[in-house]
Amino acid sequence: MSDYTLKPSSTYNGWTNKETWLVNLWLGDVLDADKEEGALITADHIESLVDQMMYRFEDESGFVRDMINCALGEIDYAELASHYEEDE
């Protein structure tokens, strides 16, 4: 049996959580390019981009889908958008 316990929420590499940090890590270059092309980087814009990346999992069900949904629900899109507003 695992000795797994829930840890209290904390930040991750300066971000609200690991899920938010991962979005910036993997999609930061895309968001920078979008911004350079004149796109307004809003929470909705970032969420739409993440949704587009999830297309390959749309047919998943059960455990995998539940895990993906849990992770997606933790992403702080407002924090990400704020990060790109500050870079202006």
HELIX and SHEET records of a PDB file:
HELIX    1   1 LYS A   18  GLU A   36  1                                  19    
HELIX    2   2 ALA A   43  MET A   53  1                                  11    
HELIX    3   3 MET A   54  PHE A   57  5                                   4    
HELIX    4   4 PHE A   63  GLU A   74  1                                  12    
HELIX    5   5 TYR A   77  GLU A   86  1                                  10    
END                                                                             
